[in-house]
Amino acid sequence: GGNLNQISRVELMHKLARTEQPTSVPVTDMFRPNIPTTTSCLVQLKNMFNREYETEPGWDIELRDDVKSECEEKYGPVLSIAIEKDSTVSFIIRI
C-alpha cells in the first residue's frame, strides 16, 4: 500500500464495494485538509545494554560509536545519536 489521502481512500472504498461511484458529490468538491509534509527519521533502539554489566569507563562512548557506524552503513549519515543510560537503557538516533 501506498500513501492514501482522503480522495484516494474514498475511491478505493468504492472500488472495493463494487458499486458505481455516487454522482451527487463529485470527488473534486470534497474537503481537502492542508497537512504539513515535513518528515524526520528518528530511531529508538531499546535494550541495547544492561547497566549492571557495563562498569568499564567509556563503555557508553564505545557502544555509541559502534551503533553509529552500523547505522551509517545501513541507513546513511547519522545526524545525532544519544544514549539514555540513566532512564530507558536505549539509544535515540536521528538519521
DOVEX-594638 format. One record per residue: z, y, x of N, C-alpha, C in turn. Coordinates in pm, whole numbers, plus 50000, padded with zeros to 5 digits. Layout:
BEGIN
ZYXZYXZYX
...
//
This chain:
BEGIN
500004988350077500005000050000500005012550082
499235021950033499205035050096500165044350026
500105056850065500955066850002500385070349866
501225070149765500795073449630501375086749590
500525095349536501035107549477501085105249326
501465115249251501655113549107500345109649039
499255115649079497965112849015497505098749046
497525094849174497065081449209497985070749151
499255073849136500185064249075499815061948928
499495072648855499095071448714497805063548704
496835066548791495575059348789495785044448817
496645041248912496935027348944497595020248826
498535026848761499205020748647498225017948534
497245026948513496235024648409495335013048446
494975011948573494155000648616494904987448598
496174987348633496964975148619497194971448473
497234981448385497424978848242496144973748177
495014974948245493704970348197493334976848064
493594989448053493184997147935492405009147982
491735015447891490995027547923491975038947947
491585048248034492425059848058492415068747934
493555074847901493595083547784492695095647804
492065099747697491165111247706491845124147666
493075123547615493725135647568494235144547681
494645138847794495165146747906494365143148031
493485152248075492745149448198493705148548317
493385139948410494235137848527494355150648609
493325158748613493355170948693494285181548637
494675180548509495565190348449497045186848464
497345175748529498735171648544499445180548645
500755181348631501585189148722501555182748860
501325190748961501325186049100502425193349176
503515186449207504595193049280504185195949424
504725206649478504475210149617505555203649702
505195192749769506155185349850505845187949997
506805193050073506555195350216506265182150287
505385182750386504975170550454505405170250600
506475177050634506935176350772507545162550797
507255157250912507755143850944508495144251077
509405135251091510075133251219510355118351230
510595114151350510845099951371512185098351441
513175094151365514485091151421514715076251408
515235070351513515535056151513517015054651546
517715046451469519115043651499519235028851531
519745025951649519985012251692521475009551684
521854999651607523274996551589523644983751662
524924982451690525484970551754524804967551888
524564977951965523914976352095524914973152206
526174975652183527174972952285528524970752219
529424965052295530784962652249531714970252343
532444979652289533294988252373534364980352447
534744968852396535774960752463535274955252596
533974952652606533414946652727532814956852823
532554968852776531934979252859533044987252926
533404983453048534514990153117534084996753248
532894993453298532454999153425532075013853407
532365022153507531965036153498530435037353494
529935045853407528495048253398527715037953320
528405028853251527695018553174526835024753065
527335035653006526595042052898525305048452947
525325054253067524125060453123523085049853157
523535038753215522615027953249521975021953123
522775019653021522265014152896521325023952827
521685036852829520835047152770519475047352837
519445046852970518185046953044517345034653013
517985023053001517255010752967516625011752828
517395016552731516885017952594515765028152590
515915039252662514885049652663513585044252720
513625037252833512395032152893511735021652803
512525013352738511975003252646511285010052527
511915020352471511325027552357510045034852398
510035040752517508835047752563507675038252583
507945026152630506885016252647506275012352513
507105011052411506635006152282506155017152187
506795029052190506555039152088506075052652140
506045054752270505615067552324506805075552374
506555088352404507605096752464508845097852375
509995097252438511275099052368511705113452390
511905120852281512295134852291513775136352325
514595127952266516025128352298516645114852262
517765112152325518495099852298519975102852313
520775097652221522215100052225522935087052195
524055085052260524875073252237526125077652161
526395071152050527615073851974528655063452015
529165064552135530055054252187531455054852129
531815065752064533165066752008533225063651859
532055062751792532125060751647531465047751603
530155047451597529485035951535528815026851635
529125027851761528525019851867527015018551850
526335029951842524895029651821524205040551901
522885039751901522025049751962521295057351852
521045070151875520165078051790519035082551882
517795079051846516635082051931515645090251851
515185101351908514135109551846512855107351925
511845102451854510555099351918509525109351871
//
